[in-house]
Amino acid sequence: MRNKYRLSAKIYERESEEEQILPRRIYFFSVEGNVTEKEYLENLSLYRSELGISAIVDVEVLRRSRKDTQSAPEDVIELLEEYMRLRGNGSDILPDIPEEFVIRFGEGFIDLYLNNPGKLPEKRKREFEAELKAIGYDIRYRQFLLKYQNEGDQYAILLDRDCLSHTREDIEQCIRHCTKQGYRCYIANPCFEFWLLLHLSDVKNEYADRIDCIIENPKVSAKHTFISREVSNKAHHGKSGLHFRQVYLPNIDKAVERAKDFATTPTELMDHIGCNLGSLIEEMREYR
């Protein structure tokens, strides 16, 4: 493990419990990209009603610092398993707090911090939080994650196949590990932008004479590969600011159906273009 603590977020507020139906199943995702994939999945949550997904189903993308650019397959799994270790403590965060901090500040102080922080001096609280953050430990975000736990929750990773960046052995090892641990493994071959392109185009027919360009996905400019340029030209957005409601939301059903023309299982996606996120959307719709 390169960094012991990676779970980190500046903003992680849900609607108040009075304003929402609490989910009975949450899909906890660790994703390779820190922007596009995260934004897309969070919009699945935001527009559940429009997508025909029950309010009892939700998506939570595990967050990390924007400076955390570790995106190799093993890094994606590492972040998910950091969450799984946290979750293993149930709703009690005390066993997760680094032992040296428990020794230094004392269990009494930490108990007050967690349960009755108003009784503690502000200076001491800020010191505690600052020293935790100095080692990458975001205690508030971890507390937030522990609030939402259900027996039906699912745990997933989302990877690009990307032959130029990830070896076959790395991806196969990730698939085996996910299968063994019971994690969902979603893969886009060659990249997540292919899934976006399925919203924007009948890829099978429109790109029939350029399928090799999609398979190889060469770099075509300083900013773009072949697929990302096609997405940018059709959707008029960059890596962030997907304009999800206007561009992707109306076309999700098309993307789900178009994806069935290509590879749709992790094993098939090792060697063939495609993406299996359509199965996630179908499964979320079916859960009642």
C-alpha positions as CSV (number, residue, x, y, z in Angstrom):
1,M,0.0,0.0,0.0
2,R,1.5,3.3,-1.1
3,N,-0.5,5.6,1.1
4,K,-2.2,4.3,4.2
5,Y,-5.1,6.7,4.2
6,R,-6.6,7.9,0.9
7,L,-10.3,8.4,1.6
8,S,-10.7,12.2,1.5
9,A,-13.4,14.7,0.5
10,K,-14.1,18.4,0.9
11,I,-17.8,18.1,0.3
12,Y,-19.8,15.0,1.2
13,E,-23.2,16.1,2.4
14,R,-26.3,14.2,1.5
15,E,-29.8,15.6,1.8
16,S,-31.0,15.6,5.4
17,E,-32.7,12.4,6.4
18,E,-36.0,14.3,6.7
19,E,-35.9,15.2,3.0
20,Q,-35.0,11.8,1.6
21,I,-35.9,8.2,1.6
22,L,-32.8,6.5,3.0
23,P,-31.4,3.9,0.6
24,R,-31.5,0.2,1.3
25,R,-28.8,-0.5,-1.3
26,I,-25.8,1.6,-2.1
27,Y,-23.2,0.9,-4.8
28,F,-19.9,2.0,-3.4
29,F,-17.5,2.7,-6.3
30,S,-13.8,3.1,-6.5
31,V,-13.0,4.6,-9.9
32,E,-9.9,5.1,-12.0
33,G,-10.6,8.7,-13.1
34,N,-11.0,11.4,-10.5
35,V,-13.3,13.6,-12.6
36,T,-15.3,12.2,-15.6
37,E,-16.2,8.8,-14.2
38,K,-17.0,10.3,-10.8
39,E,-19.2,13.0,-12.3
40,Y,-21.1,10.5,-14.4
41,L,-21.8,8.0,-11.6
42,E,-22.8,10.8,-9.2
43,N,-25.4,12.0,-11.8
44,L,-26.9,8.5,-11.8
45,S,-27.6,9.1,-8.2
46,L,-28.8,12.7,-8.7
47,Y,-31.3,11.7,-11.5
48,R,-32.5,8.4,-10.1
49,S,-36.1,9.4,-10.4
50,E,-35.8,10.4,-14.1
51,L,-34.0,7.1,-14.8
52,G,-36.6,5.0,-13.2
53,I,-34.4,4.0,-10.3
54,S,-36.0,3.7,-6.9
55,A,-35.0,6.2,-4.1
56,I,-34.0,3.1,-2.1
57,V,-31.0,2.6,-4.4
58,D,-28.0,4.9,-4.6
59,V,-24.4,5.3,-5.8
60,E,-21.6,6.6,-3.6
61,V,-18.2,7.2,-5.4
62,L,-15.4,6.9,-2.9
63,R,-13.6,10.2,-2.9
64,R,-9.9,11.0,-2.7
65,S,-7.9,14.1,-2.9
66,R,-7.6,15.7,-6.3
67,K,-3.8,15.5,-5.8
68,D,-4.2,11.7,-5.4
69,T,-3.7,10.6,-9.0
70,Q,-2.9,7.0,-8.3
71,S,-5.0,5.2,-10.9
72,A,-3.4,1.9,-11.6
73,P,-5.8,-1.1,-11.2
74,E,-4.2,-2.0,-7.9
75,D,-4.7,1.6,-6.7
76,V,-8.4,1.5,-7.5
77,I,-8.8,-1.7,-5.5
78,E,-6.7,-0.4,-2.7
79,L,-9.1,2.6,-2.2
80,L,-12.1,0.3,-2.2
81,E,-10.4,-2.0,0.4
82,E,-9.5,1.0,2.6
83,Y,-13.3,1.6,2.7
84,M,-14.0,-2.1,3.4
85,R,-11.6,-2.0,6.4
86,L,-13.3,1.1,7.7
87,R,-16.7,-0.5,7.2
88,G,-15.5,-3.6,9.1
89,N,-15.7,-1.7,12.3
90,G,-19.5,-1.3,12.0
91,S,-20.5,2.2,13.0
92,D,-17.6,2.6,15.5
93,I,-14.8,4.8,14.1
94,L,-12.6,4.6,17.2
95,P,-10.9,1.3,16.1
96,D,-10.1,3.0,12.8
97,I,-8.3,6.0,14.3
98,P,-4.5,5.5,14.2
99,E,-3.3,4.1,17.5
100,E,-0.7,6.8,18.0
101,F,-3.4,9.4,18.1
102,V,-5.5,7.5,20.6
103,I,-2.4,7.2,22.8
104,R,-1.5,10.9,22.4
105,F,-4.9,12.5,22.8
106,G,-6.6,9.8,24.9
107,E,-9.8,7.8,24.5
108,G,-11.7,10.3,26.6
109,F,-10.8,13.2,24.4
110,I,-11.7,11.2,21.2
111,D,-15.0,10.1,22.7
112,L,-15.9,13.7,23.4
113,Y,-14.8,14.7,19.9
114,L,-17.0,12.1,18.3
115,N,-20.0,12.4,20.5
116,N,-20.0,15.7,22.3
117,P,-17.5,18.0,20.6
118,G,-19.0,21.2,22.1
119,K,-17.3,20.3,25.4
120,L,-13.9,20.5,23.9
121,P,-11.7,23.6,23.4
122,E,-11.8,24.7,19.7
123,K,-8.0,24.9,19.6
124,R,-7.6,21.3,20.7
125,K,-10.1,20.1,18.2
126,R,-8.4,21.9,15.3
127,E,-5.1,20.5,16.4
128,F,-6.5,17.0,16.4
129,E,-8.1,17.3,13.0
130,A,-5.0,19.1,11.5
131,E,-2.6,16.4,12.6
132,L,-4.9,13.6,11.3
133,K,-5.1,15.4,7.9
134,A,-1.3,15.7,7.9
135,I,-1.1,11.9,7.5
136,G,-4.0,11.9,5.0
137,Y,-6.7,10.8,7.5
138,D,-10.0,12.6,6.9
139,I,-12.0,11.8,10.0
140,R,-15.1,13.7,9.0
141,Y,-15.4,12.0,5.7
142,R,-14.9,8.6,7.3
143,Q,-17.6,9.4,9.8
144,F,-19.9,10.3,6.9
145,L,-19.2,6.9,5.2
146,L,-20.0,5.0,8.3
147,K,-23.5,6.5,8.6
148,Y,-24.7,4.6,5.5
149,Q,-24.5,0.8,5.7
150,N,-27.0,-1.8,4.5
151,E,-26.9,-5.5,4.1
152,G,-27.7,-5.2,0.4
153,D,-24.9,-2.8,-0.3
154,Q,-22.6,-3.6,-3.3
155,Y,-18.9,-2.8,-3.8
156,A,-17.4,-2.1,-7.2
157,I,-14.5,-0.8,-9.2
158,L,-14.5,0.9,-12.6
159,L,-11.4,0.5,-14.8
160,D,-10.3,1.3,-18.3
161,R,-8.9,-1.6,-20.2
162,D,-6.4,0.8,-21.9
163,C,-3.7,-1.6,-23.3
164,L,-1.2,1.2,-23.4
165,S,-1.4,1.9,-19.7
166,H,-2.5,-1.4,-18.1
167,T,-1.0,-4.8,-18.8
168,R,-3.2,-7.8,-19.4
169,E,-1.8,-9.4,-16.3
170,D,-2.8,-6.4,-14.1
171,I,-6.4,-6.4,-15.3
172,E,-6.8,-10.2,-15.1
173,Q,-5.4,-10.1,-11.6
174,C,-8.0,-7.4,-10.7
175,I,-10.8,-9.4,-12.1
176,R,-9.7,-12.5,-10.2
177,H,-9.4,-10.5,-7.0
178,C,-12.8,-8.9,-7.4
179,T,-14.4,-12.2,-8.1
180,K,-12.8,-13.7,-5.0
181,Q,-13.9,-10.8,-2.7
182,G,-17.4,-10.4,-4.2
183,Y,-16.7,-7.0,-5.7
184,R,-18.3,-5.9,-8.9
185,C,-15.9,-5.2,-11.7
186,Y,-16.9,-2.7,-14.4
187,I,-14.6,-2.2,-17.4
188,A,-14.6,0.1,-20.4
189,N,-12.5,-1.0,-23.3
190,P,-10.5,0.9,-24.4
191,C,-11.7,3.8,-22.1
192,F,-14.6,5.3,-20.3
193,E,-15.2,7.7,-23.1
194,F,-16.3,4.8,-25.2
195,W,-19.3,4.4,-22.8
196,L,-20.0,8.1,-23.3
197,L,-19.8,7.8,-27.1
198,L,-22.5,5.1,-26.9
199,H,-24.9,7.8,-25.7
200,L,-24.0,10.1,-28.6
201,S,-23.8,7.7,-31.5
202,D,-24.9,4.4,-33.0
203,V,-21.2,3.4,-32.8
204,K,-21.7,0.0,-34.5
205,N,-23.0,1.6,-37.7
206,E,-21.5,5.1,-37.6
207,Y,-18.0,3.9,-37.0
208,A,-18.1,0.6,-38.9
209,D,-15.3,1.8,-41.2
210,R,-13.3,3.3,-38.4
211,I,-13.6,0.6,-35.8
212,D,-9.8,0.1,-35.8
213,C,-9.5,3.7,-34.6
214,I,-11.7,2.9,-31.7
215,I,-9.8,-0.2,-30.9
216,E,-6.4,1.5,-31.0
217,N,-7.7,4.8,-29.7
218,P,-4.5,6.7,-30.8
219,K,-3.5,10.0,-29.4
220,V,-4.7,12.6,-31.9
221,S,-3.7,15.9,-30.2
222,A,-2.2,17.1,-26.9
223,K,-5.6,16.9,-25.2
224,H,-7.4,14.1,-27.0
225,T,-7.3,10.5,-28.1
226,F,-9.5,9.5,-31.0
227,I,-12.5,8.6,-28.8
228,S,-12.3,11.5,-26.5
229,R,-12.1,13.9,-29.5
230,E,-15.3,12.3,-31.0
231,V,-17.0,12.7,-27.6
232,S,-15.9,16.3,-27.3
233,N,-17.0,17.1,-30.9
234,K,-20.4,15.6,-30.3
235,A,-21.1,16.7,-26.7
236,H,-19.1,19.9,-26.6
237,H,-17.6,19.4,-23.2
238,G,-14.2,18.6,-21.8
239,K,-13.1,16.2,-19.0
240,S,-15.4,17.8,-16.5
241,G,-18.8,19.5,-16.8
242,L,-20.5,16.7,-18.7
243,H,-23.8,18.5,-19.1
244,F,-25.3,15.2,-17.9
245,R,-28.9,16.3,-17.8
246,Q,-28.9,17.8,-21.3
247,V,-26.5,15.4,-23.1
248,Y,-26.4,12.0,-21.4
249,L,-29.6,11.6,-19.4
250,P,-31.9,11.6,-22.4
251,N,-29.7,9.0,-24.1
252,I,-29.0,6.5,-21.4
253,D,-31.5,3.9,-22.7
254,K,-29.8,4.1,-26.1
255,A,-26.4,3.6,-24.5
256,V,-27.6,0.6,-22.6
257,E,-29.0,-1.1,-25.7
258,R,-26.1,-0.1,-28.0
259,A,-23.6,-1.5,-25.5
260,K,-25.2,-5.0,-26.1
261,D,-23.6,-4.9,-29.6
262,F,-20.2,-5.1,-28.0
263,A,-18.5,-6.9,-25.2
264,T,-20.4,-6.9,-21.9
265,T,-18.6,-9.1,-19.4
266,P,-15.2,-8.6,-17.8
267,T,-13.7,-11.6,-19.5
268,E,-14.9,-10.5,-23.0
269,L,-13.8,-6.9,-22.3
270,M,-10.2,-8.1,-21.9
271,D,-9.9,-8.4,-25.7
272,H,-12.9,-6.6,-27.2
273,I,-14.3,-3.1,-27.2
274,G,-17.3,-2.4,-25.0
275,C,-18.4,-1.5,-21.5
276,N,-20.6,-3.3,-19.0
277,L,-22.0,-0.3,-17.1
278,G,-25.3,-0.9,-18.8
279,S,-25.8,-3.9,-16.6
280,L,-25.4,-1.6,-13.5
281,I,-28.2,0.7,-14.7
282,E,-30.5,-2.2,-15.5
283,E,-29.8,-3.8,-12.1
284,M,-30.4,-0.5,-10.3
285,R,-33.8,-0.2,-12.0
286,E,-34.9,-3.6,-11.1
287,Y,-34.1,-3.3,-7.4
288,R,-37.3,-2.7,-5.4
